[in-house]
Structure formats: structure tokens, C-alpha cells
Amino acid sequence: MNVDIFTLFPQWFNWFFEQRHLANAIQTGGLTVRLFDYREYTPLKHGQVDDSPAGGGAGMVLRVDVVCAALEAVYGVDGAEVRDSHPVLLLSPRGRRLSESVIQELAGLRELSLLCGRYEGFDQRIVEHLSSGEISIGDYVVSGGELPAMVLLDALARRIPGALGSPESAVYESFSAELGGRLEYPQYTKPADFRGWKVPQVLLSGNHAEIEKWRRTQLG
Ligand SMILES: C[S@@+](CC[C@H](N)C(=O)[O-])C[C@H]1O[C@@H](n2cnc3c(N)ncnc32)[C@H](O)[C@@H]1O
């Protein structure tokens, strides 16, 4: 899967791509990520990328001409046509709520572009004319689209073969079809008894049929 991320703060991703499962997904070739800074493509003097809201109000809004120029420079076609070749998703609190089913849909893509907003967000013409849709990570506001893009990418990268130490980890987990879309059973590890807080006896029994049965009763 090839993912292009457009942002004003590409350095936010440095730490993220060093993390083990992301690094694994990239090293195995399952995931390719490119970062593009809107500022490098602005057609405006002084590197301007935003401006004050039409009609007045606080903050700054990302300009449509700047985002369009970035898309055109990277893809070599008219900015409004990029979304014809692959999804161009914009991170926004107004977007479709990110969920397991959205991740499943996106996991099947070969190409994906993510647009990260900042400040007051995007000029609406970016939403309407340059993007394929909006994705939200929940009903709250964070300062920029970088963390939401990382949340999305993290969930996608877990599904790429070779990303996780154990491939089974991504199969039997909360919301998966294997668990009927339910929440995973509680997990325990050593010590078996800590301050009298005990691991359920069935998990120490070695009886796999009983363990499986118990786990099924514990799904959320
Ligand atoms: C400070 S927010 C803008 C908030 C906007 N003025 C509003 O009230 O909805 C700046 C950027 O952060 C990102 N962002 C903030 N919250 C988000 C969320 N819940 N889901 C996805 N992206 C979000 C978006 O890219 C947004 O353009």
C-alpha cells in the first residue's frame, strides 16, 4: 500500500515511522509512505499557506490554491482529477467516523492520499473539489490532522503481513470478524498470583477447549 501524507508538519511523523510495526511494514515493502509539506508547493510569495477566514473570525484557514498546487506538483495532473485515480482523504472532525469497517475498506487500497489540516482547518472548496471524503477519529478536536493520520495508518499497518511480531495478533482482536465484531476477552500474564489478584484458574489449566470456551464467554 502506498500512502502519501500532505502536512505542514512532516517532522511529526519522524518518531512514528521508527516504531517497530510501522518500520516492519515499510521494510517488508508492504507499506510505502511519502511525506509532502504544503509549504514547499505554495505558489504564494513568502511561503504562505493559509489566510484569515472569509466573513471574519479567529484563526487561519488552509488555502485551496496551496493544497491544489501541492497535489498537482506531486501527481502531475489537475488537482481536481487526483481523486479520480485513488482516494484523497482529508482528516477532519466533520468526517466519517473511523471504525473497523472503514479500516477494512481502506486496507484494500493500493494508493491513498491523506490531507492533514491545521489551525481552523481546510477551505471548504478543498473538501468539495479536491478530496474524496473526510475521516474523523472521533467527536473531539485535536490541533492538527497529523495524529489522526497516524491513528489511521497505525490501524492499517497492523494488517500488513510482517508488521506484527505475531500475525495472529491482528486477526483475533477486538472488532475482528474472528471475534464476531466483539471486544477481545481479558488477557493475563505472569505472575499467576500478585497480592492475591489471581489469573483465572482455567487459563492455567492447559485445557485448550476449556480456555477457548471461557474466552468466548468473556467477549465484550
Ligand atoms: C484545530 S482543528 C480544526 C477544527 C475546526 N475548526 C472545527 O472546529 O471543526 C485542525 C485540524 O486538525 C484535524 N483534526 C482535528 N480534530 C480532528 C478529528 N477529530 N478527526 C480528524 N481530524 C481532526 C483536522 O485536519 C483539522 O483541519
The ligand as an ORCA input file, in Angstrom:
! r2SCAN-3c Opt
* xyz 0 1
  C      -7.907     22.595     15.237
  S      -8.507     21.517     14.012
  C      -9.763     22.451     13.231
  C     -11.061     22.355     13.937
  C     -12.198     23.077     13.232
  N     -12.018     24.493     13.299
  C     -13.501     22.682     13.864
  O     -13.969     23.376     14.750
  O     -14.033     21.609     13.484
  C      -7.238     21.492     12.820
  C      -7.143     20.206     12.034
  O      -6.960     19.112     12.901
  C      -7.501     17.945     12.322
  N      -8.462     17.365     13.273
  C      -8.846     17.895     14.437
  N      -9.708     17.090     15.082
  C      -9.877     16.001     14.282
  C     -10.662     14.836     14.389
  N     -11.452     14.598     15.433
  N     -10.572     13.925     13.394
  C      -9.775     14.132     12.321
  N      -9.028     15.254     12.171
  C      -9.070     16.173     13.129
  C      -8.132     18.341     11.002
  O      -7.217     18.061      9.958
  C      -8.333     19.827     11.192
  O      -8.363     20.508      9.959
*
